[in-house]
């Protein structure tokens, strides 16, 4: 039975193919990957009233989630067949190296389901989705939340509370899928920022992936000072190296797929550090770096957000208008039902 849609805007109500959904009901969600982000999403979605289940490759993760009362299976085919039968929104929640395998299964078993992801880079995911012929039903996502921990034991239904969650607004984004993804993010407590894939990857290279690289470098520099240096280390070192405590394979999976954007910002940062070193050597001063850094931090502390109220997904040029709004600080904090 074809899906029925009431409206075509942020007020859209998607009716599942197999079971009618009322305005008070929420459409089902199938999360592929029950680690920190995927597992937290499973918790948050269920807490928000979504019928939700998941798949996890690790049987240890399956057992842990099941022991906590969550519907998680190690049978990918079963999870996706159920998604297809109930018109679930499928969420790919694995590191980039594992994405292609899952998309192949989605292509075979649930190609007509709405599809999103929570991967930390968007360009490579978009290309993989299109290669599997799933682009018409896909809208990417990326919740800007996390910890240095991983696995089901680190999951938290409140992880996304007041966090930014980017929702893709590329030119081929489908209005009904966009609304469904954005609604899930808001219902999980997040603030939605519409953004195109290229803009997303350039931005997160600066504020997420570069900090991982710098944290690793700072940890190396600190440990190079031996026991004395590490014994004296306090808040500055602890805070600056927090994400260096993340599992190395996960850091690589986060940063390496965004290579081009990360290389660009690494070059910029090396140039800034080189200039600071030269000023210190020649003039005994770090004034330029410190003042610019202070201004940069102040800009972060005072960034302004404003609510997007005048753009309806499905209207003429809505994707470009959403991208422009996102660049200027526009967000969605609520979606009317």
N, C-alpha and C positions, 0 to 999 in steps of 0.2 A: 504494500500500500504506500502510495507516494506521501511524502511528508507534507503536512499542512502548515502554513505560516500565517499568523495574524499580525499584520503590520509589517513594516520594513524600515526599522529605525532602531534606536536604542530601546524602544518599547516592544521589540519583537518577541513573540512567544513561539518557540519551535515545538511542534507536536511530533513525537516519536513515531516511527513507521509502524511499530507493532502494537503499541499500547497508547491510547490517548492520554494526553497530559493536560491537566487543568492549570490555571494561573497560579495556584498555590503549590503545585508540584514542580519539581526540578528534574530536568532530563539527566539520564545516567552518565557517569564518567568512568572510563576505563584507563587506569594509569599503568603504563609499561615501565617498570622500574620502581622499586620500593626502597631506594636509598634515602639519603637525607632530604632531598627536594621532593622526589616522587612520593616517598612515604609521608612526608609532612603534608603534601597536597592531598593525599588520600585521607589523612586524618581531618584536615581542614574542610574538605569537600563533604565528608560525612557529617561533620559537626554543623555544616551549613544546610543540611537537609538533602543533599544529593545522594541518590543511590550510587554507590561507588564500590568498585572492586579493582584488583590489580594483579599484575604479573611480576614475578621476580625470578631471575636466573638462579640466584643462590638459594639452595634449599634451607640454609641456615636463616636467611632473611625471611623466607616463606614461613618457617616455623615460628620465628620471633613475632612476625606480624599476626599470624593466626592465633598465637598464644595471647596476644593483646586484644583479640576479638575482631580482627579485620579480615576481610574476604580477599585473600591473596593466594595465588596459585603459582606453581612452577610449570604449568601447562600453557604455553603461549597460544597454541591453537584453540584451546578451550576458552581462554580469556577473550580472544578476538572473535571467535564465533558468537559468543554471548554479546559482544559489542555490536556485531552486525545485526543480530536478531532484535536488539533493543534500541538501535540507532544512537548508541552512546557516542559521546565526544571522547576520542582517543587522545591521550596525552603521552608523548614520548618523553621519558624522564630518565635517560641514560647518558653517559658521556659520549662525545662525538664519535669515538671509534666504534661504538656499538650501534649507532643510529641506522646504518644501512641495512644491517641484518633485520632489525625490527620493521623497517619500512618495507622490506621484501615480504615479510609475513603479512603486514597490513594490506599491501597490494593484492595478495592472494586471497586473504580471508575476509577483509572488511574494507574494500576499496571505496565504498560509498559513504563511510562514516566521516563526520567532521573530524578534523585532525589538527592538533597543535603540539607544541613541545615546550620544554623548559630548559633547553640547552643554552649554554653561555655564549654561543656564537650563532649568528643567524645566516650569513651568506652560504656557508657549506651545507647547512641543513636545507635551505631553500633549494639549492641545486640538487641535493639528493632526493628531496621530495618530488621535484619535477622529473627527475630521471626515472622515478617509479610511477609516473603518471598520476600523481596524487595532488597536483598543484591546485586544482579547482576546489578542493575541499579543505585546503590547509590555510591556517593563519598562525604564524609563529608567536611564541611568547617567551619571556625570560623574567622570572621574579628575581629582583636584586636583593636576595636574602640568602643567608647561609651561615655556617660556622666552620671551624676547622675540623669538626668531627664528621664522621660519615657512617652510613649504614642505618638500619631501622632503629637501633637503640638511640640514635641522635635525633629522631624525628620529633616534631612538635606541631600540634595543630595551630599554634599561635605564631609560627615562624613568619608568616606573611603579613601579620598585623601591622598596618601603616607602612609597609614596604612598597617600593616602586615595583610595578610589574609591567614591562613593556609588552605591547601587543602590536604585531606587525600590521603595517598599513601600506604595503606595496600595491602597485597598480592592479595586480590580479587578485587582490583580497576580495573574498565574497562577503557581502554585507551580513547575511544571516550567520555565517560561521564566525565572522568578526565579533558580532554581538554576543554570540554564545560563549566565545573565549573570554571576552571582556567581562561578561556577567560572572563567570566562574571566578575570575581574578578578584573582582570586587566583593563577591560573596565570601571569599577567603580572607577578606580584610585588607586587601591591597589597594594601592592607588595606581590606576592605569595610565600609562603614558603611551600614546600612539607613536610609532616610529617605523621608518623603512629599514630594511636589512642593512644597507650600506652605512647609513647614519648610525645605526645601533652598534655595528662592529667597530667603527672608528671611535665612538664614544666610550664603549666598555674597554677598549684597549687602553685608554687613558686612566679610567677610574677603577678598573677591576683587574685587568690582566697585568698592566704595568706594576701596580702595587704588589702583586704576587712575585714578580721578578725582583723588585727592589727589596722585598722582605727576605727573599732567599739570599740576596747579596749582602744585606745587613747581617743576617745570621752567620754567613761565612766570615764576614769581617770581625764580628764579635768573637766567634769561636777561635779565630786566628790569634786573639790576644791571650788565649790559654785560660787556665783556672782563675787567675787573678781577675782578668777582665770580666769573665762570666760571673764571678763571685760578687763583683761590684755592680753588675747590671741591675737596673730597676725599671721604673715605669716606661721610660722612653724606649729602651731596648725591647721590653716585653710587648708593648703596644705595636711597635714597628715591625716586630717579627711574628705577630700572632698568626698570620695566614701561612707562615713557613712551617707551622705545625701540621698543615694539611698533608695527606698522603701524597708522596711525590708523583705517583702515576696519575692521580686525579688532577694535580696542578698542571701536569703536561697536557692532559686531555682538555683542560680548560683553556690553556694559553696557546698551544701550538696550532690548533685549527685557525686561529686568528692571526696567523704569521705576518701577513703583509701590513695590517694596521698596527700590529705590535712593533714591528721593525721600524715603522715610521716614527712612532712615539718614543721608542728607545733611542733613535738617532737624535730626536729633539732633546731628550733628557741628558744624554751623554754630552751634547753641546752645552747645555746649561751647567752641568757639573764641571766640564772642562773650563768654561769661562770663570766659574767660581774658584776653581783651583788656581787659575792664572792670576786672578785678582788677589787671592790670599798670598800667593808667592810674591807678586810685584808690589802690593800695597798693604799687605797685612790686614786686609778687610774682606768680610763676607757680606757687606752691606747690601749690595745689589741683589744677591740671592735671597737673603733673609727678608728684605723688604718685599720683594716680589712674591715670596712664599707666604708671607703674612697676608698680603693682599689677596692671594689666591684662596687661602683658607677663609678669609672674611667673605669672599664672594660665595663660597659654599654655604657658609652659615646664614647668609642673607638671601639666598635664592628664593624667588617668589613663584608660587604655583597659582594657577587660576583655573576655574572650572569651565570645561568646554560644554556649552549649552546649545550652540546654534548649528551643529553639523550633524546631519542625519545619514548614517550609513545607507547607501543605496541611492542617494541623491547624486546629481551631476558632480563629478570631480571630487567625490567625498574623500577618497584615499589621499590625494595630494593636499587637500585642505586639512585633514587630520595630521599628516606629516608636518605641515607648516605650524599647526597649533602646538604639536609636541615639541618642536624646536624652540618655540617661544615660551615654554613652561606650562602649556595647557595639559590638563589631566581630567580624568573621570574618577570621582570618588563615590559615585552612586549611579546606578542604572535603574530607571523607573520601570516597574512591572506593569 
